[in-house]
Amino acid sequence: MIAKDIMTAQVITVSPATPVTKIAKLLSNSHISGVPVIDDDGKLVGMVSEGDLLGNGANGDHRRAWWLAWLAGGNGHNDAFKKFADKFAGKTASDMMSKDVRTVDYFYPVPRIAEILEKHRIKRVPVVDKGQLVGIISRANLVQAMAAEIDQSDKDTEADRAIREDLINYIADKGITHSPLMNVLVSGGVATYWGLVDSEETQSALVDAAENMPGVTSVIDHLGVATLLDLEPA
């Protein structure tokens, strides 16, 4: 299995000029711990993570104190968030991002991706093609791949890859609303959905699409329904 088979193609990104306070809100609302930074040409230039914003050296509980206060208040009026906003007033992604970002390409083997995450103690790795960001792989994606018991012949892999691409294209073409945590894996003809969608109607549409997709033998639905926050584009 390769990166292309398990990556999440729906990636929330920010630009180098995105204010840090907006990034903090984006991470909180999206339930993600890091976001890629891309330039006007779509090239990956860095990553901003919780660690970049909260400080890698602080105690875990202390580091998340303002974060939890922000989630509780959400309006910028609590003391914790005001201190954060004051500290990073005028700061942008380009000021805070890590520029030395480890990446993989479409064809990077999944076992080696797992080794990268473990060796460098990172939670995610961007997938790039000729410098362009095309997806992202998190620890959750690796767990999903293991749960799907991906272990088939090269012939099966090619067929599954084609089915997965068709389903991803269907989601994009229909403009289906879902969270960046949603993903679909295909193994041995079995399509498995993971993550969150915005309604039961969306959930049913995704399951129906997979059930009617040529080559799909069965569908496993691990989707949850949640009210997704309206995220402004960076």
C-alpha positions as CSV (number, residue, x, y, z in Angstrom):
1,M,0.0,0.0,0.0
2,I,1.1,3.5,-0.8
3,A,0.3,7.1,0.4
4,K,-2.2,7.5,-2.4
5,D,-4.3,4.7,-1.0
6,I,-4.9,6.1,2.4
7,M,-4.3,9.9,2.3
8,T,-7.1,12.4,3.1
9,A,-7.5,14.5,0.0
10,Q,-9.7,17.1,1.6
11,V,-7.0,19.3,3.3
12,I,-7.7,22.5,5.2
13,T,-4.9,24.9,4.4
14,V,-3.8,28.5,5.2
15,S,-1.7,31.0,3.4
16,P,1.5,32.6,4.7
17,A,-0.5,35.8,5.5
18,T,-3.2,34.1,7.6
19,P,-3.4,35.7,11.1
20,V,-2.3,33.4,13.9
21,T,-5.6,34.0,15.8
22,K,-7.5,32.8,12.8
23,I,-5.4,29.7,12.6
24,A,-6.1,29.0,16.3
25,K,-9.8,29.2,15.7
26,L,-9.5,27.0,12.6
27,L,-7.7,24.3,14.5
28,S,-10.2,24.4,17.3
29,N,-13.3,24.3,15.0
30,S,-11.9,21.7,12.7
31,H,-10.7,19.4,15.5
32,I,-7.2,19.1,13.9
33,S,-3.8,19.7,15.4
34,G,-1.9,21.2,12.5
35,V,-2.5,22.9,9.1
36,P,-0.3,23.1,6.0
37,V,0.7,26.5,4.7
38,I,0.6,26.9,0.9
39,D,1.6,29.9,-1.3
40,D,-0.4,31.4,-4.2
41,D,0.9,28.7,-6.5
42,G,-0.4,25.9,-4.3
43,K,3.1,24.8,-3.1
44,L,3.7,23.7,0.4
45,V,5.9,26.2,2.2
46,G,5.4,25.2,5.9
47,M,3.2,23.8,8.6
48,V,1.6,25.4,11.7
49,S,0.8,23.0,14.5
50,E,-0.6,23.3,18.1
51,G,2.9,23.0,19.3
52,D,4.0,26.0,17.3
53,L,1.2,28.1,18.9
54,L,1.1,26.7,22.4
55,G,4.8,26.1,23.0
56,N,6.4,22.7,22.9
57,G,8.2,23.0,26.2
58,A,5.3,23.8,28.5
59,N,3.3,21.3,30.6
60,G,0.5,19.7,28.6
61,D,-2.3,20.9,30.9
62,H,-0.9,24.4,31.1
63,R,-0.4,24.5,27.3
64,R,-4.1,23.7,26.7
65,A,-5.5,26.1,29.3
66,W,-6.2,28.9,26.9
67,W,-7.3,26.4,24.3
68,L,-10.0,25.0,26.5
69,A,-11.0,28.5,27.5
70,W,-11.4,29.4,23.9
71,L,-13.6,26.4,23.2
72,A,-15.7,27.2,26.2
73,G,-16.1,30.9,25.4
74,G,-15.5,31.0,21.7
75,N,-16.0,34.8,21.5
76,G,-12.6,36.2,22.3
77,H,-13.7,37.8,25.5
78,N,-12.2,35.4,28.0
79,D,-8.9,36.3,29.6
80,A,-7.1,33.3,28.3
81,F,-7.9,34.0,24.7
82,K,-7.3,37.7,25.1
83,K,-3.8,37.0,26.4
84,F,-3.2,34.7,23.4
85,A,-4.5,37.3,21.0
86,D,-2.3,40.0,22.5
87,K,0.8,37.8,22.4
88,F,0.3,37.0,18.7
89,A,-1.2,40.3,17.6
90,G,0.0,41.0,14.0
91,K,1.6,37.5,13.7
92,T,0.9,35.4,10.7
93,A,1.4,31.8,9.6
94,S,4.8,32.8,8.0
95,D,6.0,34.0,11.4
96,M,5.1,30.8,13.3
97,M,5.3,28.0,10.7
98,S,7.8,25.2,10.7
99,K,9.6,25.4,7.3
100,D,11.5,22.1,7.5
101,V,8.4,19.9,6.7
102,R,8.8,16.2,6.1
103,T,6.7,15.2,3.1
104,V,6.0,12.0,1.1
105,D,4.8,11.5,-2.5
106,Y,1.9,9.5,-3.9
107,F,3.9,6.3,-4.0
108,Y,5.6,6.3,-0.6
109,P,5.0,2.9,1.1
110,V,2.6,3.0,4.1
111,P,5.0,1.1,6.4
112,R,7.7,3.8,5.8
113,I,5.2,6.5,6.5
114,A,4.5,4.9,9.9
115,E,8.2,4.9,10.6
116,I,8.5,8.6,9.8
117,L,5.7,9.5,12.2
118,E,7.2,7.4,14.9
119,K,10.8,8.4,14.4
120,H,10.2,12.1,14.2
121,R,7.3,12.1,16.7
122,I,5.0,13.9,14.4
123,K,1.2,13.5,14.0
124,R,0.9,14.0,10.3
125,V,2.8,14.2,7.0
126,P,1.8,16.1,3.9
127,V,1.6,14.3,0.5
128,V,3.0,16.3,-2.3
129,D,3.2,15.9,-6.1
130,K,5.8,18.2,-7.8
131,G,5.7,20.5,-4.8
132,Q,1.9,20.8,-4.9
133,L,0.0,19.7,-1.8
134,V,-2.4,16.8,-2.8
135,G,-3.2,15.2,0.6
136,I,-2.3,14.5,4.1
137,I,-1.7,11.4,6.2
138,S,-2.3,11.3,9.9
139,R,-1.9,8.7,12.5
140,A,-5.6,8.1,12.3
141,N,-5.3,7.3,8.6
142,L,-2.7,4.6,9.5
143,V,-5.0,3.1,12.1
144,Q,-7.9,3.1,9.6
145,A,-5.7,1.3,7.1
146,M,-4.9,-1.3,9.7
147,A,-8.6,-1.7,10.7
148,A,-9.5,-2.2,7.1
149,E,-7.1,-5.1,7.0
150,I,-5.4,-4.0,3.8
151,D,-3.6,-7.1,2.6
152,Q,-4.3,-8.1,-1.0
153,S,-2.6,-8.8,-4.3
154,D,-1.2,-6.1,-6.6
155,K,-4.1,-6.7,-8.9
156,D,-6.6,-6.1,-6.1
157,T,-4.8,-3.0,-5.1
158,E,-5.1,-1.4,-8.5
159,A,-8.8,-2.2,-8.7
160,D,-9.3,-0.8,-5.1
161,R,-7.3,2.3,-6.0
162,A,-9.6,3.0,-9.0
163,I,-12.7,2.5,-6.9
164,R,-11.4,4.9,-4.2
165,E,-10.6,7.6,-6.7
166,D,-14.1,7.3,-8.2
167,L,-15.6,7.7,-4.8
168,I,-13.4,10.7,-4.0
169,N,-14.3,12.3,-7.3
170,Y,-18.0,11.6,-6.6
171,I,-17.7,13.4,-3.2
172,A,-16.0,16.4,-4.9
173,D,-18.4,16.6,-7.9
174,K,-21.5,16.5,-5.6
175,G,-20.0,19.1,-3.3
176,I,-20.8,17.0,-0.3
177,T,-20.1,18.7,3.0
178,H,-17.9,16.8,5.3
179,S,-15.1,17.4,7.8
180,P,-11.4,17.2,6.9
181,L,-11.3,14.1,9.1
182,M,-13.6,12.1,6.7
183,N,-11.9,9.4,4.6
184,V,-12.8,6.4,2.6
185,L,-10.6,3.3,2.2
186,V,-11.1,0.4,-0.2
187,S,-9.7,-3.0,0.5
188,G,-10.6,-6.2,-1.5
189,G,-13.6,-4.4,-2.9
190,V,-14.9,-3.4,0.6
191,A,-15.4,0.4,0.9
192,T,-15.0,1.7,4.4
193,Y,-16.0,5.2,5.4
194,W,-14.6,7.0,8.5
195,G,-15.1,10.4,10.0
196,L,-17.9,13.0,10.2
197,V,-20.5,14.4,7.8
198,D,-23.0,17.2,8.2
199,S,-26.3,15.2,8.0
200,E,-27.9,11.8,7.8
201,E,-28.8,12.6,4.2
202,T,-25.1,13.1,3.3
203,Q,-24.3,9.9,5.1
204,S,-26.9,8.0,3.1
205,A,-25.8,9.5,-0.1
206,L,-22.2,8.4,0.5
207,V,-23.2,4.9,1.4
208,D,-25.6,4.6,-1.7
209,A,-22.8,5.9,-3.9
210,A,-20.4,3.2,-2.7
211,E,-23.0,0.5,-2.9
212,N,-23.7,1.3,-6.5
213,M,-20.1,1.7,-7.5
214,P,-18.9,-1.1,-9.9
215,G,-16.4,-3.3,-8.1
216,V,-17.6,-2.6,-4.6
217,T,-18.6,-5.8,-2.8
218,S,-19.8,-4.3,0.4
219,V,-19.8,-1.0,2.4
220,I,-18.8,-0.5,6.0
221,D,-20.1,2.8,7.5
222,H,-18.2,4.3,10.4
223,L,-19.4,7.8,9.7
224,G,-20.8,10.0,12.4
225,V,-23.2,13.0,12.0
226,A,-22.1,16.3,13.5
227,T,-23.0,19.9,13.0
228,L,-19.9,21.1,11.1
229,L,-18.8,24.7,11.7
230,D,-18.7,27.0,8.7
231,L,-15.0,27.5,8.2
232,E,-14.0,30.7,6.3
233,P,-11.4,30.1,3.6
234,A,-7.9,31.2,4.4
